[in-house]
Every structure is written in C-alpha cells, then in structure tokens.
Amino acid sequence: MTGAGSAAGNPVAAEDIVAFVYAEARLLDECRYEDWLDLFAEDGRYWIPAEWDQADPVMQPSLLYEDRFMLDVRIRRLRGVRTYSQKPNSRCVHVLQQPSVEAMDDAANSYRTWTPFHYVETRGDERDYFNGWARHDLMLVDGTLKIRLKRVDLVNLDAPFGNIQLFM
C-alpha cells in the first residue's frame, strides 16, 4: 500500500488513501492481524473514545487507547493456544461507506479520512453490532502509507456491551 501519487506529482493521491482504508478493513476481516499491525507507524495509536466528542485519550478514560506494543500483546493473546475465550475464534466483518478524504497535506506529511461503518463481531452464536465512524490519520513512511492514529467513534458507545475482542 504505497502512495503511488497522482498525475500532478503529489506524493499521495486520494484514491491511494481510500484504497488503504478498504485494504485495512479486509486485513481485519481475514484475521491477518500481524499484517494489520504493520500498517501502523512506529508511534501509531488505536483509539476508541468512551465519550461523545471526547478530545483527550490520556486524561479521560477511553474504551481503548493502545500503541503498537499493546496492539501486539492483544494479537498474541488472540493467537494464544490457551486463550480459551477464543475457542471458537471470534470473527468480524466491516461494512464501510466510501471513505471521505478530509485532508491531504503533502508538506506536513498528513492525510485524514472519515469512514462511516457497520461492524459485526461474532463468536459461536454470539454477535455484537457496532456502528460509527473511523478516522484515519495517515502519514508516508519510506513511500508507504502508515497509520498515525486510528480513531473509532461508536454511535452506541453509551449502551452496555461486552468485551470488544477484535479490532474495528
């Protein structure tokens, strides 16, 4: 997933960014978590706020706010032989609206998307449904798009729900 650029010579074209978001969701749906983790910049973060319009992931509680290290720990847990909560394994599907490219700043190496989604996570006969918006703050690293921040804002965040096992 590289920034092929546009005919105008920009480092990243809008089509590259949109394709990146779709490809990221497919990696998750195919349980290719290690490949998904490789999409993150070294200082990349994955954030699910606990409050509507939450501005600070550090000074306010979040449902999830994880760096690459913690994401790797979660992936290893999902793959663990003694992870009995994953027998049978959880699976998921993302249904995305076309991502909207909100910002493209080549000089600042900053690209942002906004993507409405429906997400289903299932294990055995249990299903959890989530709806919301994913925002990707992306950057180029050695010619490849990387996630600086993936923020997932849930519409139903104030409803009771169980553990989120996978990644939205």
Disulfide bonds with the S-S distance in Angstrom:
none
